[in-house]
Amino acid sequence: MDLRAAVGIAIRKIRISRAVPQEGLGPSQSYVSDVERGMKSPSIEKIDDIATVLGVHPVTLLAYAYVQAGVPPSDLLERIHFELSELE
């Protein structure tokens, strides 16, 4: 699964779990539908806006996308923790 599709799936799953309609996420329902179907890639600003409406951190949304693509959450969190500690 490519990242664009995984981001769309992650947004859709979080949106549905939070009972947020597509119309509540973006400039138009058709734009959100295209993102959720992997037809469009949201900008980092749009990811931030969408995450805010969904009540999650933008990094959580992106991490959940990688989980949808098959990366085990524990592996992902371990890698993020390691890389952040190296950057300090």
PLY file of the C-alpha trace (Angstrom):
ply
format ascii 1.0
element vertex 88
property float x
property float y
property float z
element edge 87
property int vertex1
property int vertex2
end_header
0.00 0.00 0.00
1.36 3.41 -0.88
1.55 6.20 1.67
-1.11 8.34 -0.01
-3.64 5.50 0.27
-2.57 4.76 3.85
-3.05 8.41 4.87
-6.53 8.36 3.35
-7.46 5.17 5.17
-6.12 6.55 8.45
-8.11 9.76 8.07
-11.28 7.86 7.21
-10.94 5.44 10.15
-10.26 8.20 12.67
-13.03 10.38 11.20
-15.59 7.57 11.44
-14.51 6.62 14.96
-14.99 10.25 16.02
-18.33 10.55 14.15
-17.09 13.51 12.11
-18.72 13.98 8.69
-16.52 14.50 5.64
-17.95 18.01 5.33
-16.42 18.87 8.69
-12.83 18.15 7.66
-11.90 20.24 4.70
-12.71 22.83 2.10
-15.23 20.47 0.49
-16.70 17.01 0.87
-15.31 16.03 -2.54
-11.75 17.01 -1.50
-11.97 14.92 1.67
-13.42 12.02 -0.32
-10.51 12.23 -2.78
-8.00 12.25 0.10
-9.68 9.29 1.81
-9.65 7.32 -1.45
-5.96 8.08 -2.01
-6.64 10.23 -5.05
-5.13 13.38 -3.51
-2.37 14.01 -0.98
-3.08 16.61 1.68
-0.42 19.23 2.36
1.24 19.30 5.77
-0.99 22.29 6.60
-4.11 20.29 5.67
-2.88 17.32 7.72
-2.51 19.67 10.68
-6.00 21.11 10.11
-7.58 17.66 9.72
-5.81 16.30 12.80
-7.01 19.27 14.84
-10.63 18.68 13.82
-10.26 14.96 14.60
-8.71 15.71 17.99
-5.39 13.95 17.37
-1.82 15.16 16.98
-0.69 15.36 13.33
2.13 12.92 14.12
-0.46 10.46 15.45
-2.37 10.71 12.18
0.78 10.05 10.15
1.89 7.24 12.46
-1.55 5.63 12.11
-1.13 5.83 8.34
2.08 3.80 8.60
0.26 1.31 10.82
-2.40 1.01 8.10
0.43 0.28 5.64
1.55 -2.66 7.78
4.20 -1.23 10.10
3.72 -2.64 13.62
3.01 0.19 16.09
5.69 -1.00 18.52
8.34 -0.99 15.78
7.29 2.46 14.63
7.33 3.95 18.13
10.69 2.36 18.91
12.20 3.82 15.74
10.74 7.28 16.41
12.00 7.23 19.99
15.48 6.17 18.86
15.70 8.77 16.09
14.44 11.59 18.32
16.96 10.71 21.02
19.75 10.84 18.42
18.66 14.32 17.34
18.93 15.86 20.80
0 1
1 2
2 3
3 4
4 5
5 6
6 7
7 8
8 9
9 10
10 11
11 12
12 13
13 14
14 15
15 16
16 17
17 18
18 19
19 20
20 21
21 22
22 23
23 24
24 25
25 26
26 27
27 28
28 29
29 30
30 31
31 32
32 33
33 34
34 35
35 36
36 37
37 38
38 39
39 40
40 41
41 42
42 43
43 44
44 45
45 46
46 47
47 48
48 49
49 50
50 51
51 52
52 53
53 54
54 55
55 56
56 57
57 58
58 59
59 60
60 61
61 62
62 63
63 64
64 65
65 66
66 67
67 68
68 69
69 70
70 71
71 72
72 73
73 74
74 75
75 76
76 77
77 78
78 79
79 80
80 81
81 82
82 83
83 84
84 85
85 86
86 87
